[in-house]
């Protein structure tokens, strides 16, 4: 019985790891596209995980909501922050913090 629980735990851990890698790829793609839309430079070419919580998707199923942060620059001198929120494997919002206010894509 204990070995079955260990196998189940390892399978769950492997699923979470693979699911997190896919979510990060989606967040990086959304970040790069948002930067391209506002003609900004996507700095460091990466997004970092800021928050994970349990939420419901549009179909009402319980899933993970992940928030990723990234940096961008419009003038190549100042570093600004952006956030991408993903519920399940779908981007729900992209926030770009700019001097003129927050842009939501």
N, C-alpha and C positions, 0 to 999 in steps of 0.2 A: 504494500500500500504506500509506503513512504517513497519507494522508487517511482511509482506512478505520479505522485505529487511533484517530485523533482523533475521528471520529464515534462509534465504539464507546465511547471514554472519556467523551465528552459524554453519550451515552445512559445509561451507567452512573451518571454523576454526577446526571443528572436523575432517574433512578429512586430513587437513594439520598435525594435531597432530598425528593421527594414521599412516599416511604415514611417518612421521619423526621417530616414534618409530620403524617401520619396517626397515627404512634405517639405524638406529643406530644398530639394531641387525645384519644386513648384514655387517656393518663396523666392528663390534666387531668380528664377525666370520672371516672376511678376515684378520684382524689384528692378531688374534690368529694363523691362518694358516700360515701367512707370518713368524711370529716368530718361529713357529715350523719348517718351512723349513730351516731357518738359524740357528736352534738350540739355540734360544735366549729365554729369559723369558719375557712373556707378562705381564708387570707390571700393577697393579691396576685392571686388568681384565675389563677395560672399554675404550671407545673411546669418545672423546668430540668433539662437533660440532665446527668447526673453521670458516666455510664460507658457505653461501647459495647464489646461483645465478640462474638465468634463462638461460637455454641452450637448445640445440636440441640433441635428442638422435640419435642413428644410423639410425632410420627410418625417421628422419627429423621432428619428432613431438617435440613441445615445452614442456620441462619438467624441473624439478629442478635438479641442480647439487649441491651436498653437499660434503664438504671436512671435514673429521674427523681426529683429531690428537690422537695419542696414544704414550705411553712410553714403551720402552723395554730395556733389558739389556742382554749383551752377557757374561759378567764376574761377574754379580751379585753385582757389586760395582758402576758402572757408569750408569747413566740414559741417554738414547738416544731417539730421537724423530722419529716418523714415521707418515706418512699421508696416508689416504685412500680416494680416490675420487670415488663418486658414482653418476652416471647420471641415473635418474629415480630410478630403483631398481637394477641396474647392476653395479658391481665394474668395473671401467675403469682403475684404477692404484693404486698401493701400493708402496710408497716410504719409504725406510728405510735409515735414515741418519747415516752413520757409519764413523769411523775415516779414513777408507781406501777409502771413497767416498760414494756416494748415490747409493743404490741398488734399482732397479726397478723390481718388480715382477708382 
